Amino acid sequence: MTEALLVGAGGFLGAIARWALGGWLADRTSAAFPYETFIINISGCFAIGLFMTLATDLFGWPPSVRLFVAIGFLGAYTTFSTFGYESIKLIEGGGFWLAAANATGSVLAGLAAVWAGMALGRVFT
């Protein structure tokens, strides 16, 4: 139960951070390109790389801290950060082709899933 609360509390804060930063960026960028999502995803990737390296390689923080920050906060802020981190870990472990398949497959399958969901939704409209 404690683990779920840690993830939930981090997720609550991460979702608010995504909403607040997204709104702030939307007021300052053009609508021609999705700058908000791009900046949030890239900043989340940087944050998970920095955090996980410090948490595991330098400080050895307990799993509860990783649950709160990496899974909770950054998971709600952007799951793209987890995707990026896991792909890099595959490359570091010698799984370049697995990382390439993950990256390509995630993008293509994700786009296809969005298209399919939109197509299904339009059946009801």
Salt bridges, closest charged atoms under 4 A:
GLU92 OE1 - LYS89 NZ 3.30
